Protein backbone atom coordinates (compact mmCIF):
# COMPACT_ATOMS: atom_id res chain seq x y z
CA UNK A 1 0.00 0.00 0.00
CA UNK A 2 1.34 3.44 -0.88
CA UNK A 3 0.67 6.43 1.35
CA UNK A 4 1.23 9.91 -0.07
CA UNK A 5 1.86 12.76 2.37
CA UNK A 6 2.78 16.40 1.87
CA UNK A 7 5.50 18.20 3.80
CA UNK A 8 3.44 20.82 5.63
CA UNK A 9 6.38 22.46 7.37
CA UNK A 10 9.92 21.90 8.56
CA UNK A 11 10.60 22.56 12.24
CA UNK A 12 14.22 22.22 13.30
CA UNK A 13 15.13 18.55 12.98
CA UNK A 14 11.53 17.47 12.28
CA UNK A 15 9.31 17.45 9.20
CA UNK A 16 5.55 17.70 9.71
CA UNK A 17 3.77 15.57 7.10
CA UNK A 18 0.03 15.67 6.40
CA UNK A 19 -2.33 13.61 4.32
CA UNK A 20 -5.43 14.94 2.55
CA UNK A 21 -7.48 14.31 5.66
CA UNK A 22 -6.80 14.97 9.29
CA UNK A 23 -3.70 12.87 9.90
CA UNK A 24 -0.32 14.36 10.77
CA UNK A 25 3.01 12.58 11.13
CA UNK A 26 6.17 14.09 12.58
CA UNK A 27 9.20 12.56 10.84
CA UNK A 28 12.94 13.07 11.48
CA UNK A 29 14.43 15.31 8.78
CA UNK A 30 17.64 13.25 8.84
CA UNK A 31 15.61 10.33 7.45
CA UNK A 32 14.63 12.39 4.37
CA UNK A 33 16.66 13.56 1.37
CA UNK A 34 18.14 17.02 1.99
CA UNK A 35 16.52 18.48 -1.14
CA UNK A 36 12.96 17.91 0.17
CA UNK A 37 11.15 21.15 1.04
CA UNK A 38 7.75 22.37 2.22
CA UNK A 39 5.00 21.46 -0.22
CA UNK A 40 6.82 18.40 -1.64
CA UNK A 41 5.04 15.05 -1.69
CA UNK A 42 6.49 12.07 0.15
CA UNK A 43 5.50 8.49 -0.73
CA UNK A 44 5.68 5.71 1.84
CA UNK A 45 5.37 2.11 0.66
CA UNK A 46 3.87 0.18 3.57
CA UNK A 47 3.96 -3.60 3.68
CA UNK A 48 5.11 -6.55 5.69
CA UNK A 49 8.66 -7.88 5.74
CA UNK A 50 8.45 -11.66 6.31
CA UNK A 51 12.17 -12.19 5.69
CA UNK A 52 13.10 -9.52 8.23
CA UNK A 53 10.65 -10.93 10.77
CA UNK A 54 12.14 -14.43 10.32
CA UNK A 55 15.66 -13.04 10.82
CA UNK A 56 14.51 -11.27 14.01
CA UNK A 57 12.96 -14.49 15.35
CA UNK A 58 16.13 -16.44 14.58
CA UNK A 59 18.26 -13.84 16.32
CA UNK A 60 16.00 -13.95 19.38
CA UNK A 61 16.25 -17.76 19.46
CA UNK A 62 20.05 -17.58 19.22
CA UNK A 63 20.22 -15.12 22.10
CA UNK A 64 17.92 -17.26 24.27
CA UNK A 65 19.95 -20.38 23.47
CA UNK A 66 23.12 -18.55 24.48
CA UNK A 67 21.58 -17.33 27.71
CA UNK A 68 20.23 -20.79 28.54
CA UNK A 69 23.55 -22.35 27.48
CA UNK A 70 21.91 -24.78 25.07
C-alpha positions, -999 to 999 in steps of 0.1 A, spaced: 0 0 0 13 34 -9 7 64 14 12 99 -1 19 128 24 28 164 19 55 182 38 34 208 56 64 225 74 99 219 86 106 226 122 142 222 133 151 186 130 115 175 123 93 174 92 56 177 97 38 156 71 0 157 64 -23 136 43 -54 149 26 -75 143 57 -68 150 93 -37 129 99 -3 144 108 30 126 111 62 141 126 92 126 108 129 131 115 144 153 88 176 133 88 156 103 74 146 124 44 167 136 14 181 170 20 165 185 -11 130 179 2 111 211 10 78 224 22 50 215 -2 68 184 -16 50 150 -17 65 121 2 55 85 -7 57 57 18 54 21 7 39 2 36 40 -36 37 51 -66 57 87 -79 57 85 -117 63 122 -122 57 131 -95 82 107 -109 108 121 -144 103 157 -130 108 145 -113 140 130 -145 154 161 -164 146 183 -138 163 160 -139 194 163 -178 195 201 -176 192 202 -151 221 179 -173 243 199 -204 235 231 -186 245 216 -173 277 202 -208 285 236 -223 275 219 -248 251 
